[in-house]
Amino acid sequence: MTTDTPARLLTLLSLLQTPREWPGGELADRLGVSRRTIRRDIDRLRELGYPVQATLGADGGYRLVAGKAMPPLVLDDEEAVAIAVGLRAGAGHAVEGVDEASVRALAKLEQVLPGRLRHRVSTLQAATTPLTSGDGATIAPETLTVMASTVAGHERLRFAYRAADGTASRRVTEPYRLVSTGRRWYLVAYDLDRADWRTFRVDRVSEPFATGARFTPRELPTGSAAEYLRRSMYRARESYELVVTFAAPAETVAARIPGWLGAPEPLDAETCRLRATVSDAKDWMAVRLAMLGHEFTVHEPAELVEAVRDMGARMSRAAGGGAESRAESSEP
C-alpha cells in the first residue's frame, strides 16, 4: 500500500500517461488504496493542471487527455534516455524551427538527468552516426547546453575561441542569447576583456565553462540578438539586395524560408515577391532558393541571376548526360 501521497500521485500520473483507459478498480489495486482515494487523487491531479477525463460505467475509467497547456510529464529511464538522445541530435545541428527549442529543452532535461542515465545517453550518441546532417558545422550538445544554462541564469561564461584565421584566444563573457541562422549557431555576448559586444560562432568554441559569477544583463544596442548578429555579419561580409518572385502564395513561401529573410509580399493569390538584404555567397543563395521547391525568378542582383543561370545549365547538362549514358548502354 502506498501511503506517501506525493509518491502515490507520481505513480498514478505515470500510469495515466500510458495511452489507455484505466478502470478505477484497477488503479486502486495497483496502488493498494481504495477507489475513494483514487477519486481524491484524480481531483488533486486536476487541480495541478492535469486534464484527467472520467468515463461513466459500472467500474468507471480514467484517461489523461490533451489540455490547453502542456503539464509536467513523468518519464521512466528508457523514455528519458530516448528524449535526451533525440534532443541532442536536434541541438547538434542548427535545424530551422526546432533549433532553439531543442537547446532549451535539452538544458532542462540534462539538469535533472541522473549520472547513470547521462552516461547511457553519451554512450549511445558516441556509438551512432546519422546518415545525413545539415550543411552547417556539427556542434557538441554539451557546448550548447552549457551556453544555454549561462544565458538563462545570467552567469558569466569562459571559453576558448578559434577565429576564422586560426588565431586562438580565451574569452570571458556575459552571454546574452544563442541565435541560429539555420546553418550555424552563434553566441551574442558582452566580451569583458574587450569591453564590447561580440558574436561568436559556436562551432569555433571549445572548453565552455560556467564560472558561477552572476551578472545583471546589459542592454543590447540593437535590442534584438538576431538583429545584432545580422548587422555583425553584414559588417564582416559584403551584403547585397535580393529581389526574387515566387510562383506560390506568400504564406506557403514564408513557411519554407528562415525568419531572418523577412516575409514575402503577396502580389496576388498565387505569386509573391521577397526583398531582403543578405550576405550569403551567391552560389549558396542560388542553391537555397532552388531547395525551396517552388518556381522562382531572380530579379536582383545581377550576379545572383548569373549564378542561378549557371546552376540551371549545370543541372541540365547533368540530366542530359545521364540520359545519353542510359541510351548508349541500351544499344546492342
N, C-alpha and C positions, 0 to 999 in steps of 0.2 A: 504493500500500500504506500502510495506517495503522499506524505503528509506535508512536505515543504511546498507551500503554494506557488512561489516563483518557479521552482523546478518543475512542478506539475504543469504550470501554464506553458512553459517552454516545450515540454514533452507533448502536450496537447497540440500546440501550434505546429510542431514538427509533423505530427500525424495528419493534421488538417491540410498541410501543404502538399500532401500526396494527392494527385488529381483523381479523387473518387469521393463517393458519399459515405460517411461514417455513421452507422446507426448509434444512437445514444447508448444502448446497452453494450455494444462492442467497445466503445470508448471507455465506459465505466469499468469494464473488465480489464482492459489494457492498463488502466491507471490504478486499479484497485480501489475505486471510490464509488459512491452512489451516483445514480442518474441525476439526482438533485444537485450534487456537487458539480457534475458536468455542466448542467444548465447554468449554474452560477459562474463557472469558469468561462463559459462561452460569452456570457454577458460582460465579464471583465475584458476579454479579448476585443469585444465590440467597442467598449469604452476606450481601449487603446488604439482604435482605428482599424482593426482587422475586420473586413466585411465577411462575417460568417453567416451563411444562409441556412435556415432551418426548413425542413420539409415535414409536412404532416403525415401521420400514419400511425399504425399500431406501435411501431418501435421508434419512429422519428429518426431523422437523419440530419447530419450537418456537413456542410461543404464550404470551403474557403473560395470565394468568388472575387472577380475583379471589382475594385472600388474606384473612387475618384482620385485617390492618392496612392502612391507606392508605399506599403507598410514595410517595416523591417522584416527580413527573412531569416529563418534558422537553417543553416547548412550543415550537412554531415561532412566528414573528412573528404570523401570522394568528390562531393559537389564543390567544396571549397577549392580543392586542387584543380578540378576541371575549369572552374571560372577563372582562377588565377592564371592558368596557362593560356586561356583564351584572351584575357585582358593583356597579358604580356605580349602576345602576338600582335594585338591591335595597337598597343602603345609603342612597340618597337619600330613600327613603320608609320609614317605620317599619312594615315588613311583619312581622306576628307570625310567629314560628317561625324566620325566617331573618335577622332584622334584625341581631343582634349578630354572628352568624357571618359575614354579608356584610361587615361593617366590618372584622373581624379578618382575613379572607382578603384583602380589598382592600388593607389596610395592608401585609400581607406581600408581595403582588404588586407594588404600586407602589414598594416599597422597592428592588426589583431591576429594575424595568422600565426599559429604556434610554430616553434622552431622545427619540429619534426615534419610538419606539412610544408614549410618553406623549403626545406631540403628536398622533399619529393618534387616540388614544383621546379626547382632549379635543375634537378637531375633529369626530369622528363624533358625540359626545354633543351638542355645540353645534348640530349640523345636524339633529338628530332631536328629535321631541316625542312622548311617549307619549299615546295616545288617552285612557287612563284613568289615574287616580292614586289614592292613598289619600286619606282625608279629612283627614289631618294636613298640616302645612306641609312643603313641599319644602325639602331641605337640600343644599347643595353637598357632594358626596362628599369634596372636599378638606378641608372642615372636619372631617368625621368621621374621616378618616384621620390628620390631624394630632393630633386629640384621642386617638384610639386608640393612636397611637405614644407619646404622652407618658404615657398611663396604663400601658402595658406597660413603658416604660423608666424609670418613676419620675422624670419630667422636668417641671420647672415650666412652666406654660402661661400665656401672656399673651394677652389678647383684649379686644376692645371689646364692650360689652353694652348692649342696649336693654331697659329694664324695661317692664312692661305699660303704665305711664302715659306711656311715651315718653322717660323720663329716660335719658340716655346716660352711661356710665361706662367706665373702664378697669380691668380686673381682672388681678391676678397670683395664680395659684392653684397648689395641689398637687392635680392631678386624681386622683380615686380610681377612679371607674367611669363608664361610659356605660350608661344604662338606657333601654330602650324600653318605652313603655306600649302599643304597637300603633298609636297615633295620632301620638305625638311622641317625639323623643329628648330626654333630659335628661342633663346632666353633674353628677355629685355630686363636689364638690371642696372642699378647705380654702382659704378666702379669706384670703390672708396679710395684706392691708390691714385686714380686719375681724376677724382673729384668731378665726374661727369657721367652721363648716361651712356650706355653701350648696348650693343646687341651681340650675342654670341651664338654661333652655330653649335647646336648641342652635340652633333656627331664629332666635333673637334674638342669636346670637353672630356677630361678624364679625372679620376680621383675626386669626385664631388664629395664634399664633407659639410654636414650641417654643424656649424660651430656652437649652437646653443645660445648665441648672443642675440637678443631681441632688438628690434628697431621699429621706429614709427615710420610708416611708408611715406616717401616723398611724393610730391605732386609731379606727375609726368608732364613734360612740356606740351605734348600734343593731346593729352587727355586719354588717348586710346593707345594700347600697346601695339595693336595691329597697324594703326596709322603711323606710329613712330618707326616700326620696322619697315613699313613701305617707304617712308622718306629716307631712312638709312640706306636701304637698298638702292634707291634712285641716286643717292649721292655717290654710292660706290660704283654704279654702272650707268651707262648712258641709257636713258629712258626714251620711249617713243609713244606716239599716239596711235592706238589701234582702233580701226573702224571696220566692222565686219557685219554683214547681213546674213541672217539665218532663215532658211525656208522652214520655219517651225514656230509655233506660238511662243510668246515671251516666257510664259510660266514653265513651259517644257524645257527651254534652254536654261532658264535660271536654276532649275533643279539639277543640271548637269555641270555647271561651271562653279569654280570656287568663289566664295563670297567676296574675296578681295578684288575680283574683276569688276564688281559692281553689278547692277541689274540691267538687263537688256530693255530697250524701249520698244514697245509694240508698234509696228507700222500698220498692221491690220490683223485680222483674226488668225492668219496663217504665217505671217512673217514678223521678224523683229530685227532691231539693229543694236549692236553693242559698241559703245565707245568707252575706252579705258586707257589709262596711262600705265604702261608696263615696261619692264626692263629685262624680260626673259630673252634668251637668244632667239633670233628669228626662226632658225630651223626647228627649235623645240616648240615654239609657238605654233608653227605650221602643223606639227605632229599633234599637238594638244587640240587644236581646232578640229582636225580630222577625226580624232578619237571621240569627239562628242556624239558622233553618229547621225548628224544632220547635214543636209546640203547647205553650203555657205559660200559667200562671195566676199573676198577681202578687198576693201577699197583703199585703205591706208595702213601702213606706209608702203611705198613702192618696193622697198627691199623685201617686205613680207610677201607681197604679191608675187615677186620673183621666186621666193623660197617655196611658196605653195605650188607655183607652176613647175619648178624643178622637181619637187617631190612627186607631183602627179605624173610627170614624164617618166621618172624612175619606176614608179609603181606600174605604169602602163607597159614599160619595157620588160619588167619582171614578169608580168602576167603573160605578155606576148611570147616571151622566151620559153615560159613553161608550156604554153600551148604548142609551140613549134617542136619542143623536145618530145611531147607526147605523140604528135603526128609522125615524127620521124621514127619513133620506136615502134609504131604500128605498121610501118611499111614492111613488105616481105623482104 
